[in-house]
Amino acid sequence: MARRDLFTSGVEMERSEQISRKEAMRESAERISLSKRIHEHEEHFKRMNEDSLMHAPEFVIKPRSHTVWEKQCVRLHCTVSGWPDPRVIWYKNNVALDPLANPGKYKLESRYSVHSLEINRCDFDDTAQYRVSAMNSKGELSAFASVVVKRFKGEIDESLPAPRHGPVSEYGITFQTHIVEKFGVSFGREGETMSLGCTVIIYPALHRYQPEIQWYRDDVLLSPSKWTHMHWSGDRATLTLTHLNKEDEGLYTLRVTTKSGYETYSAYVFVRDADAEVEGAPGAPLDVRCLDANKDYIIVTWKQPAVDGGNSILGYFVDRCEVGTTHWIQCNDTPVKFARFPVTGLVEGRSYTFRVRAVNKSGMSRPSRVSEPVAAMDPADRARMRGTSAPWTGQIIVTEEEPAEGIVPGRPLELQVTEATKNYVVLSWKPPGEKGLEGVMYYVEKCVAGTDSWQRVNTEIPVKSPRFALFDLAEGKSYSFRVRCCNSAGVGEPSDPTEATTVGDKLDIPSAPGKVVPTRNTDTSVVVSWEASREAKELIGYYIEGSIVGSNVWEPCNNKPVKATRFICHGLVTGEQYVFRVRAVNAAGLSQFSQESEPVEVKAAIASPAPPYGITVLECVRDSMVLGWKQPTFIGGADITGYFVDYREVIDGVPGKWHEANIKSITERAYRVSDLKENRKYQFQVRAANMAGVGIPSLPSETFLCEEWTIAVPGPPHDLQIREVRNDSLTLLWKPPVYQGRDPVNGFYIDIKEADAPEESWRGVNTKAVEKTYMKIKNLKEGETYVFRVRAQNKAGVGKTSDVTEPVPALTKPGTKEIVVDVDDDGVISLNFECSDLTPDSKFVWSKNYEEMTDTSRLTVETKGSKSKAVFNAPGEEDIGIYSCLVTHTDGASSSYNLSEEELKRLLEISHDHKFPIIPLKSELAVELLEKGRVRFWLQAEKISANGKVEYVFNDNVLSQGEKYKMNFDKNTGVIEMIMESLTPADEGTFTFQMQDGKATNQSSLVLIGDVFKELQKESEFQRKEWFRKQGPHFIEYLSYEVTPECCVMLKCKVGNIKKETSALWYKDGREIKADEHLGFTEGVLKLEIAQRDSPADTADFAGDPLWRRLKISKKDAGVYEVVLKDDRGKDTSTLNLTDQGFKDLMNEVFSYIANSSTQLKITSTDEGIRIYTFVSYYNDLLQVTWQYKDSAIAFSDRIKSGVVGEQLWLQITEPTEKDMGKYAIEFHDGKGGLKRTVELSGQAFDDAFAEFQRLKAAAIAERNRARVAGGLPDVVTIQEGKALNLTCNISGDPVPEVTWLKNDREITSDDHCILKFESGKFASFTITAINTSDSGKYSILVKNKYGTESGDFTVSVFIPEEVGGKKK
């Protein structure tokens, strides 16, 4: 039956339609035209896209390597981003691919930034490394992928074209070859035997027809040998590896060739090291080869093992064995680290095999597989023998030309240092040019650089080969070398010396490989790729190691170095997380390990997703439409990474060509398609993409008309999702509409109906709109299938309904678990969810209020296996909300938990109870000071039993009860205290109370160091001194001052513990103040008025004033005041500094009282102008005031002045005008906010004041200019008779007054006896020339002008001398 099916499929393939050349050309032209249009569209889009930024190419998805069935198609694809759009070129083994050079073989495509290479009918020659290069103006980047034979999966992918077989001209038939019952990836151990086999079915089966069977290892054809046996039984090909060694590791390929073509199959064979003979010894070296064989010299090379036994390899020993014997001889006395060694001292004409052993400090490894035999002979002879076809006899016959006798050979030619390490130096040269010389041998000489002292190296036996290895050279020194030829005729001239060569390793160990990237492949394998070592000369390959995450145990993934930078690691445990690392190897040694890769879970590779569905319009404007769609039902085993949207115009029902709507993928299931035409109809299709690539497009959507929505209500919500389906409830989630309408959306309504019910069965779930975008729908009927839809509302009303959800039955799936809240013994609160339906790709996604949580500061998620735990880091009010957990890649496994305020409070109480093993404290350890400066350390436990114990610790030393420390523990109240009499510098440190109550423990510490300790010690010492101070007379309140409302300054202090004998002495600036009536000492309060009394002259005018005894404070009162209390019990002192700032503060307080005593500003008039004034109860000369006019300080002048008269402060405005109208203020300064009094001099107030001023001014003028007798007249004049009387007085007045003299009230006139004069209008004189007794009487002078009259009176008494004398007698 199988053969019939195969034959039938072959006939059908023969009938397949062939495209003619003409049709192919036409399609090619159409593709070129379409590509040009798409390119122009993309360029226009990018020019219009202002958000695009130029950047170098970047591979969003790199091409993956493939193993495919021969004659099938393989497609490599990648996703490239970059701006400008990169140019993509594909290469095969670094040769650019040209599809036109091989028509039908290669197909290149580029769509949606996804570029693909399709290789049609792969054959063995297509096994290669393929490179894709992306380049733009900002840079170039490449990615690599390999193509090898595909593993058999039992059926051929229908999407790949079946292989076609051509007819066989010799037989006239077509053979179909199938390889079945294949060997898989195999694992063996050194020393074991392994067989690889496949069954081969060839149809039709011809008797005696035998296909060509070939086996390859790493693309190298294998031949039968003692290590490999091959067998063909007619339908089964078998390869037997008789004795596995690590050299046998690699990719094995079976190739079956018939006249119709060939079929191949490949699988990898891994060979692990045999168990070491000594524990900890390294693995055996491998791939021992012989290079540069000469007459007595051979270079042996090998590869270092991947396993070093846990200790670094110290070096290697090389052994040789002559063919035909079994005796092994060690060639080097000390181990060499370089994986290359020159073996000398061989016998010309004999054949040898070699092996290598590795050594570390634990011991010696097993020997490697022996090398192929190699003969010690001249390379020229070997070349001559290679040309003959004589059979190998195991004996070599060396022939030479007939020698010429008696000729000394010339100089050797082209001497050079071919290899230099720290262990040896290898020289090579060419023999002299003369022919036919007698057998030539060579002497080698060396010379330390910088000297001319040549020393022969091989003094005893000359060498026969033109190669020589020098050992025992001093590392780091520089040498020059030369060679002499010799024969029986003598020693020839030396060759030209070499350049100075420094002894040391010329080949450096490679640098560590770069970034290691693992990717999923199968359930038991992972593809590991890495960046090549940047500094790696003569690179042999790479070793890869893998480790299960958390195990810290590294196992080699390959035991034979691979040269590629990509390797498939097989034999891994499904579902485990692995990390990988790589190191490079060359002859100098192994590099450092690369950095560890990111963890990767071992599971099958992913596929591209299925098409999305349910395309709807969410918003429409004149030239764009917003689309929404539903996620594909199958996502390909990996999360969707984005979507691509296509659109096409539909004209008269005929759809046009598809166009790309977006070049870069979008992650949301909604997208705005721009650049559409208004009132045109369009269809859309959507593709989904994941890591595996872009899936096939969805079916075309309905035809939508592009016209602007003008409705006031919102558009439809979208992306409805159903979670937490149970028998009676489920949770519905949605996204708000894209089109909001005229006003913002303010709520949502949810509709429900049974899936099979008619449209009129829709009913509302909620009567009041909900603001959130999720809702738990309850009271469902078990087993009933429901559908849901959502409507949004704004102020204008309720909008369009969303798409209807898929029908969902109200059934709790078997095995469904709910989120369980747990509080462990440590009081940690966590939410726990378990899912039994996990797939390898499943993930637990925790959300709060149905928004995925990315901030781990509040919640820590721990997932292990099928369980996930969300732990609250510090539970608080911020954590209140609905917590849900969704398991991806399952059939909707999800659950939620509502953490309300009450529930949080309950959980916190439980957490507290679980933490009870820690003794709770009402208060932590604190310190306070007691009487006498004693120090009390104390704390209070919230709950402690009678069995509780306390240890008191200071600086890690346990304290005990004694004279210094007094401990108390009140178990009823939980108060624990320790009291110290005082603190000393030695007490600086940490005090700790350690409590234990059964299993419960706790401790509290108090650190007293630095300034904290010093302050406490200072305060303790102060209070101690205070206690002693208060044992005698002392101050309860220290000396201070008080300003009375009368502005008197009173010093006072309060004293205590005094008795009759207690004395109080006052001092100012160190001088005692004598006590007088101003000192008080009543009721424990001591007072002193400190101001000076006014002088008697100053107080004379206030004799009738009851406050005439008040005192004036002045700068003289500044000083330092001191009060000393003392008696037989001791003394106490209090000091008050009233200098500088202290005196200023005092005066400011006095000024404050003065300011507060001031009256409101008043206005009065004088004959000079208008005066504004205020009265204070007391004035001090130090008081500072500022007069202001319209809120600005007044600049005083002759017209505007201020002054003080007694307690009156005034401002005089002379000759006021209307310009002086406004607000006036006086500001008192008291060092704080001060006080301001204001008055408004305007309007009627100004008019009245101004009128009064005019009146007073006129009166003042009249008073000033009226006639006056200024003075000069006495009251009584007594004069002797006969004498002359002359009196003169000053007269003033304007105009000049009239002067009239009167005697006894009668006017008199001037005559000879009485002469009256008035001169200059100022001086009036009264003269009696010879006075007699008749002139006695009352005289008056009367002055008069228009402003008034005034008189001056005097009395003249004339006496006779005799009368006077008689009286005297």
Disulfide bonds with the S-S distance in Angstrom:
none
